[in-house]
Amino acid sequence: MDLRQLRTFVTVAKDGTVSRASAELRVAQPALSRQIQALEHDLGVKLFDRVRRRLVLTAEGKELLADCRGALSAVNWISERAQLLRKPDAGIVNVAATPQSIDGVLSVFLASYTKERPNVQVRLIEAVGDELLAIVCRGEAHFAFATAGAIEASDYAVDRIWLPSLEFVAATTPDRKFSRSGRMDLRELGSRPLLLLNRSFAVREAFDAACRVAEFWPNVQFESRTPHTLLALAEAGVGIAVVPSVRKFDAPFPSF
């Protein structure tokens, strides 16, 4: 069984006669007949019945027709992808990142990047913690967004491209006595209840390290895996949400 046989089968099923399929495919009728016979032999089923001068699909032929069309479509897709990959600035890039990096950074970046590199397909892989680098080392991603602390603490050997420093944002209700913009000292949080990402996130490790350097012991009220949850609780007055600056915000909050 080969692609020529599949194309012949699909074309004959559409046209109803070998003569019409021969004209469409520009192949001699005897050759097409031999291809149909060879396909029936390979599959072990009869595909057509001859009714007067037309070829009519058998029940088995009807069942296999959709599968053959799907196979040909897949082959055409592969061919189109190969042509695309031969173009300059074309290809596939797999990027592993945390949910907040995808939400706050990549969602904005990809909109402009796609316009500049329309032939490059960026595939995002959502992961957290040490799994980010593991995905790269397994060859499942070309790049990963991770904190410096996570990279230095990991046993994985990876090349590094340093990006701008990560900042944290303190989000709270308007009645809290913090400035609405600008920077603040970490120790200004005092004993106020904090809402933090849990320790599966590398950014949480970075925050804890900053606290140790500042000799500050935070009052952790609640931990979560999603920044959205922390921000919702902060808006409800439960505490102060400390989230990475890559998270999108509708209003300015003090950073540190």
Secondary structure as the mmCIF struct_conf table of DSSP 4:
data_model
#
loop_
_struct_conf.conf_type_id
_struct_conf.id
_struct_conf.beg_label_comp_id
_struct_conf.beg_label_asym_id
_struct_conf.beg_label_seq_id
_struct_conf.end_label_comp_id
_struct_conf.end_label_asym_id
_struct_conf.end_label_seq_id
HELX_RH_AL_P HELX_RH_AL_P1 LEU A 3 ASP A 15
BEND BEND1 GLY A 16 THR A 17
HELX_RH_AL_P HELX_RH_AL_P2 VAL A 18 LEU A 25
TURN_TY1_P TURN_TY1_P1 ARG A 26 ARG A 26
HELX_RH_AL_P HELX_RH_AL_P3 GLN A 29 LEU A 43
TURN_TY1_P TURN_TY1_P2 GLY A 44 GLY A 44
BEND BEND2 VAL A 45 VAL A 45
STRN STRN1 PHE A 48 VAL A 51
TURN_TY1_P TURN_TY1_P3 ARG A 52 ARG A 53
STRN STRN2 ARG A 54 LEU A 57
HELX_RH_AL_P HELX_RH_AL_P4 ALA A 59 LEU A 85
TURN_TY1_P TURN_TY1_P4 ARG A 86 ARG A 86
BEND BEND3 LYS A 87 LYS A 87
TURN_TY1_P TURN_TY1_P5 PRO A 88 ASP A 89
STRN STRN3 GLY A 91 ALA A 97
HELX_RH_AL_P HELX_RH_AL_P5 PRO A 99 SER A 101
HELX_RH_PI_P HELX_RH_PI_P1 ILE A 102 LEU A 106
HELX_RH_AL_P HELX_RH_AL_P6 SER A 107 GLU A 116
TURN_TY1_P TURN_TY1_P6 PRO A 118 ASN A 119
STRN STRN4 VAL A 120 GLU A 126
TURN_TY1_P TURN_TY1_P7 GLY A 129 ASP A 130
HELX_RH_AL_P HELX_RH_AL_P7 GLU A 131 CYS A 137
TURN_TY1_P TURN_TY1_P8 ARG A 138 GLY A 139
BEND BEND4 GLU A 140 GLU A 140
BEND BEND5 HIS A 142 HIS A 142
STRN STRN5 PHE A 143 ALA A 144
HELX_RH_AL_P HELX_RH_AL_P8 ALA A 148 ALA A 153
BEND BEND6 PRO A 164 PRO A 164
HELX_LH_PP_P HELX_LH_PP_P1 SER A 165 LEU A 166
STRN STRN6 PHE A 168 ALA A 171
TURN_TY1_P TURN_TY1_P9 PRO A 174 ASP A 175
BEND BEND7 ARG A 176 PHE A 178
BEND BEND8 ARG A 180 GLY A 182
STRN STRN7 ARG A 183 ARG A 183
HELX_RH_3T_P HELX_RH_3T_P1 LEU A 186 LEU A 189
TURN_TY1_P TURN_TY1_P10 GLY A 190 SER A 191
STRN STRN8 PRO A 193 LEU A 197
TURN_TY1_P TURN_TY1_P11 ARG A 199 SER A 200
BEND BEND9 PHE A 201 PHE A 201
HELX_RH_AL_P HELX_RH_AL_P9 ALA A 202 VAL A 213
TURN_TY1_P TURN_TY1_P12 ALA A 214 GLU A 215
STRN STRN9 ASN A 219 SER A 224
BEND BEND10 ARG A 225 ARG A 225
HELX_RH_AL_P HELX_RH_AL_P10 PRO A 227 GLU A 235
TURN_TY1_P TURN_TY1_P13 ALA A 236 GLY A 237
BEND BEND11 VAL A 238 VAL A 238
STRN STRN10 ILE A 240 PRO A 244
TURN_TY1_P TURN_TY1_P14 SER A 245 VAL A 246
BEND BEND12 ARG A 247 ARG A 247
BEND BEND13 ASP A 250 ALA A 251
STRN STRN11 SER A 255 SER A 255
#
